[in-house]
């Protein structure tokens, strides 16, 4: 009779330990981490961008990238990762993605837009898991600057000097003339 109680107690303690382990792994509350190889400020004609999502505890369930301009939101990337089972964490703990933004293909006009990056993990917290989203304001600029030459005489003699005047259609980050690999602001 005493052995039955000891066995029953051992079974109950084992079940409690297994349940506690399950709760620690699958009911965690940490949000996935987002990291960017470089900050995204502009989207040109075609812009490549790399990012990393991580969740070291329960693993990643979903990763997505969207672009919102005005009232429209376009999906650039949507990845789903299956869970490896109820008692275990997800199979993917880190995801590095590279997306290519093509404004023409996405139907984006020049101007302000927002890039949204998000991730959900396999945690059972709240029965939906933990999620994190980052919104990055960007400028869609697909039109290159136009240059207009204002000076008409561009003859330079050996040992002499020269002057070129020009006008740009937009404010440049840097402007000047390059000659034989040398830049003159």
N, C-alpha and C positions, 0 to 999 in steps of 0.2 A: 504494500500500500504506500509505504514511504517512497519507494522507487518511482511509482506513478506520479507522485507530486513533484519529485525532482525532475523527471522527464518533462512533465507539463510545464514547470517553471522554466526549464531550459528552452523549450519550444517557444514559449511566450517571449522570453528575453531575446531569442534569435529573431523572431518576427519584429520585435520592437527595434532591434539594431538594424535589420534590413530596411524597415520603414524609415528609420532616421537617416540612413544612408541615401535612400531614395529622395527624401525631402531635401537633404543638403545638395544633392546633384541637380534635381529637377525643379526645385522651387526657389532657386536663387533669384535675386532681385537686381543684379548688376546689368546695366544696359550694354549693348555691344559698343565697341570703340570704332571710331572712324578716323582715318589718317589720310592725308593727301600728299602726294609726291611734290606738288607745287600748288600754290594758290591760283585759282582760276579767276581772272578778271575780265577777259575778253573771249569772245567766240568769233573766229574769222571764217573764211570760206570753208575750211576743214580744220578742226582743232582736236588734237588728241590729248587725253587727260587720264592720269592714273590715280587710283585710290586703293585703300586697303580697309577692309572691315574685319574685326576680330571679336570673338567671344570665347574666352578660354574655358569657361565653365560648362555651359549647356550646349554650346555650339550654335552655328548660324542656321536659321531656317529660311530666311528670305533676304535678298539684297536687291536694291533698285536704284535707278537714276532716272529722273524726270526733268523736263524743261518746261517752265511755265512762262507764258508771255500773254499778257492780258488775261482773258478768262479761259484760255485754252492751255491744257497740260498734255505734253507728248511724252510717251515712254521711250527712253533711250536704251535702258537695260533692265531686265527683270530676270532674276535667277532664283530658283527654289531648290532647296537641299533637303532631302528626306531625312527624317529622324531615324536613328539606328535602333529604336525600341523604347519602351516605356521606362525601363530601369536604367538606361544608359544615356549619356549625353549625345548630342548630334555628332555626325561623322566629320563635318567641316568646321574647323575652329578659326580658320583664317582664309580670307578670299581677297586676292588682288585682281582688280579689274582695270581694263583699259577701254575707254569709250571714245568714239569719234563723233564729234558734233558736226553735222552737215546742215547748216541752216536752210539750204534749199530743199533738201530731202525732208526736213522736219517741218517745213512751212513757216520758218521764223523770219520776221522782218527785221531790218536794222533798228536798233534801239535797245531799251532796257528789257531784261529777262531775268528769271531766277532759276538756278539749277538746284534741284533737290536731291539729296543723297540719303538713303535710308537703309536700315537693317533691322531685322527681327531675329530673336534667338529662340531656341527650343525649350526654354524654361516653361514650366506649367504655372508660373505665378499669374494669378488672375485669370487662369484658363486661356490666356492668349499670348503669354510670353512678354518679354521686355522688348522695347523698340526704341530706336533713336533716329532722329532726322536732323539734317543740317540744310539750311537754305543759304545759297550763295548768290548774291546779286552779281550779275554779269552784264556786259554790254555786247550786243551782237553788232559787229562791224565788218561787213563783207565788201565794202567799196574802198579800194586803195586810194591814197591821196593822189591828187592830180597836181602836176608841176607845170607852171607856165614860165617860160624864159622871158624876162623883161629886157635884158640887154641884147643888142644885135651884133656887136663886134666881139668876136671871141678869138682873135688872133694873138698868140703869145709867141714872142721871139725868145730864142735861147739866151738865158741870162736876164731876161726881162721879167715883168710881172703881169698879172692879168686880173680881171675883175668880171665876175658873173653875178648878175642880179636875177632873182627868181621869186615867184610867189607860189605858195602851197594852198591847196583847197581846204586844209584843216590844220590845226595846231600840231606841229610835230613834236616827238619826244627828243629828236636830235636832227639838226639840219646842217648841211655844208656840201662841200665838193670833195670827191675822192679822185686822186690822180696818181697813177702808178703805185697804188697800194697805200698812199698817204692820204689821210683825211684832214681837210681844212674846214673848220667850223665857220 
